[in-house]
Every structure is written in structure tokens, then in C-alpha cells.
Amino acid sequence: MARRTFEVYRGTAADGKLENYDVEVEPGMVVLDAIFRIQAGESPDLAVRWNCKAGKCGSCGCEINGRPKLSCMTRISDYPDGESITVTPMKAFPIIKDLVTDVSQNYRANKKIPQFRPRPKDAEDGWRMYQFEVDKAQEMRKCIECFLCQDVCHVLRSHGKHEEFAGPAYMVRTAAFSMNPIDTVDRIEFLKETGGIGYCNITKCCTEVCPEHITITDNAIIPLKERVVDRYYDPIKALVRLVRRGGKNG
């Protein structure tokens, strides 16, 4: 067996610090396995959130060497021998204890999204749609709400705009609803005002960290931005609206 050094954040936001642990590791182990060994040994009070250990629940999101990752899907062998591996909580959210953060803001953001409302079924064949329409909406349904995209988003991480910007995860949720061909709800005003989509400057950092490989920026955020721009900032449409108002006044 080999041994690796792990630097793990311990404590709260007020008094936290990195502590070193020397851990026996075996081939195939992931970072979460090392955290379990630390818990089983010298630090049974180490707090970490996890559930499935299969990359599907999204619970074990943290930062490994400064990059948002799922600890259950990050192999220790991905990091060079002889170098320590740093494990810290997600920076964009308040720390509760050790590696556990308060992600409740995300659920509040989710509640603000106008919910899916389908049109009535067609009399003959129900809800008919093309396969490409299904594929567009289905990609967005792959989200496991790990919040890694929220964590890496500079609007939330660096500027703390949690109440003004729903974040990439909930742009994906909005896209899942809005790109469904049977949906009837207009969410453009929500995106501009409550969702704060204008804060996103499409750096694509959210797409880079998504463990489900959702093309968040290109397939969700940009199409939603285009809808907002078409309604509120298209100069031709603005001119048409102006002419129509003038006609009514005349």
C-alpha cells in the first residue's frame, strides 16, 4: 500500500483551517474513500455530505485542489505521487462544518422558476413531438443538482449575487421546461428580472465542471439569453412597438 497526504478543511467559516492527514491508499480509490478512512481513523467527527457514491446523487460535491468536483468520481491516481491533495468545501456557499455547506439558496432559486405547464393533448395522438425536440429537453433533465456549476460561477462565487442570479443549474432547469415543445409558460420576464440571466457573461466555466456533461452554456444559457434579447433589446422589434404606439395615439 502507498500513502498519500491529504489537506482537509476542518471547522466552520469562522475558525476553519486545513489539517494534514496521512492516508493509506490502494489502486482504484477515489477521494471520498480517503475521506472515509480519515473518518474511520483519527477524525470520526469529520463532516462530509454523500449518498450514492456512484456519481448520481450529487451530494459529495467539494473542491479538490481548488476545482469543483464530485469526490466519489475523482480518483486519487489523477494526482501526481508525492503531492498532497487538498479537499475543501464549495466556496460559493456558507460553510456549516468541515466539507458540508449550506446549499439551501439553490432550492429557493428553484422555487422561483415558473413551473412546467403542458398544453392540452391533441385529440388524435396526444402530445406529438419530433425526436430532436425530445433530445433538447432531455439533455437538461440529466442535471443531478450537484451544484458544481453554481460553485464555479463567478457571479455567485466571487460576487455573491445569490439572490439576484439563479445560477447555471437553474438556467438548465428553466431550459428543461422552456425547450419542451408542449410547454405553454412564458419565462422570459422571469429570466430577465428574477432569474438575472444578464449577469452571466458566458465564460463556459459551468460547462467545464458538469459531471453529467450538459452543455450548459451553449445549449441552455445562450438560447435563453437570445429569447430575452429578442423581446427586450431587438432594435427592429423596438421600432415596431414604437410605430404601433404612435398609431394608437394618432
FINUDREN-745653 format. One record per residue (C-alpha): residue in three letters; x, y, z. Coordinates in steps of 0.05 Angstrom, whole numbers, plus 5000, padded with zeros to 4 digits. Example, Ala and Ser with C-alpha at 12.3 -4.5 7.8 and 13.67 -1.06 7.14 Angstrom:
ALA524649105156/SER527349795143/
***
This chain:
MET500050005000/ALA502150714986/ARG500951315029/ARG498452005008/THR497852655045/PHE491052995046/GLU489853705068/VAL482553735090/TYR478754345113/ARG476354285185/GLY471854745224/THR466955285207/ALA467455925167/ALA469556305230/ASP475055835254/GLY476655345199/LYS483455125175/LEU486954585134/GLU489253965172/ASN494053445145/TYR492452705143/ASP497052145122/VAL492551615090/GLU493950915064/VAL491250864993/GLU490250294945/PRO489550274869/GLY482650504845/MET480950914907/VAL477351564899/VAL477952184943/LEU471552014980/ASP474751345000/ALA480451725032/ILE475552165070/PHE472151535096/ARG478851275120/ILE480151925156/GLN473251865189/ALA474551145208/GLY481251325239/GLU483551955273/SER477652425257/PRO470952075266/ASP467652765272/LEU469652985202/ALA463253225168/VAL462053055095/ARG455653005055/TRP454852395010/ASN449651884990/CYS450351424929/LYS457951404918/ALA456351294844/GLY456351994815/LYS448752044810/CYS446252394873/GLY450853004870/SER451553024946/CYS459152974953/GLY460953604914/CYS467153964942/GLU473454284916/ILE479553844903/ASN485954234893/GLY481454844883/ARG477054544828/PRO469654364840/LYS468853604834/LEU464953014859/SER469552674909/CYS466451994893/MET468452054820/THR475452354829/ARG480851824830/ILE486851934875/SER491251684819/ASP489352304778/TYR494252694822/PRO501852614818/ASP505152174871/GLY508652574925/GLU503953164921/SER498653294974/ILE491353314955/THR487353894983/VAL479953784998/THR475754395016/PRO468254575017/MET464954924959/LYS466855654962/ALA460455944935/PHE456255724995/PRO456455855070/ILE460455325108/ILE456554935160/LYS462254485183/ASP468354185150/LEU466453975079/VAL458954105088/THR456054745061/ASP449155065064/VAL446254994994/SER439155185012/GLN439555814968/ASN439355354908/TYR432655074929/ARG429955774939/ALA432155954869/ASN428655334842/LYS422055534873/LYS422156194835/ILE422155864767/PRO415255874734/GLN413455144733/PHE412154704673/ARG405054714645/PRO403454284584/ARG398554454530/PRO392354014524/LYS393353344490/ASP391653304416/ALA385152934406/GLU388152404360/ASP395252284382/GLY396452604449/TRP402953014452/ARG406552904386/MET413653184380/TYR419953084339/GLN425852694366/PHE430453294362/GLU425553674407/VAL425753104457/ASP433353084456/LYS434053834470/ALA429653794532/GLN432353124555/GLU439553374559/MET437353884611/ARG433953344652/LYS440653004664/CYS442353514718/ILE443653174786/GLU443853834825/CYS450953734850/PHE451654494847/LEU458754464820/CYS456654944764/GLN453755414817/ASP460255364856/VAL464755544797/CYS460256104772/HIS463956764785/VAL457357134794/LEU455956714856/ARG462956514877/SER466457184872/HIS460757684874/GLY455657344919/LYS449657514875/HIS445656914900/GLU439157294907/GLU439757654841/PHE442157074797/ALA439156384797/GLY445656084772/PRO447355584717/ALA443754994749/TYR437155364747/MET438355634678/VAL438754904660/ARG432254764697/THR428855344662/ALA431355094595/ALA428654394610/PHE421754694618/SER422155224563/MET425054774509/ASN419754254518/PRO415254314457/ILE408854214497/ASP410354744550/THR405955364549/VAL409155824600/ASP412856464582/ARG419056524626/ILE422557094590/GLU420757624642/PHE423057154697/LEU429757044662/LYS430957794655/GLU428558024723/THR428257484777/GLY433056984745/GLY438157524729/ILE440757184665/GLY444057844645/TYR449357724699/CYS452257124660/ASN457857314612/ILE458356604583/THR465356424605/LYS463355684600/CYS466555504667/CYS459955184688/THR460054724627/GLU467254514642/VAL465654244712/CYS458953894698/PRO459653154715/GLU453752984670/HIS456953344611/ILE451053804600/THR452954354550/ILE450354874598/THR452755504564/ASP451455344491/ASN445154924497/ALA441655254557/ILE444155954575/ILE445556244506/PRO438756024477/LEU435256324537/LYS439256964531/GLU437157004458/ARG429856984478/VAL430857554527/VAL434657964475/ASP429457844422/ARG423958114466/TYR427358684502/TYR433358914461/ASP431958764387/PRO432159454354/ILE427459254297/LYS422159004346/ALA423159624388/LEU421760054327/VAL415559654310/ARG412959744381/LEU414360494376/VAL410560544310/ARG404660154337/ARG404260614398/GLY404561214352/GLY398860934310/LYS394560834371/ASN395961534396/GLY394161814328/
***
